[in-house]
Amino acid sequence: MDLLIDELTEAALEAIEQAAGEAARAAVLSMVEREATMLRENQRLRLEAEALRRNKLLIGVISFIGGLFVGITGTLIIGGK
């Protein structure tokens, strides 16, 4: 009887160890997946920020050229009278 109890105890301990190992692997996999998702989101936001920076620069240049055009045209119209 004691031998049967010892064998059952050993089998139960092995099953517990295996389950704990699988749970640990699942937790690590979950953390890696979350990290990968955060890295992808970070890259997407970085690309969007770069595109916005380029757009702001382009708008600034266009606004500057437009202001020069309006200023020069206004000066020519006022000075031409």
Summary of the structure (lengths in Angstrom):
residues: 81
radius of gyration: 34.9
end to end distance: 119.0
largest distance: 119.0
contacts: 155
relative contact order: 0.04
helix: 98%
strand: 0%
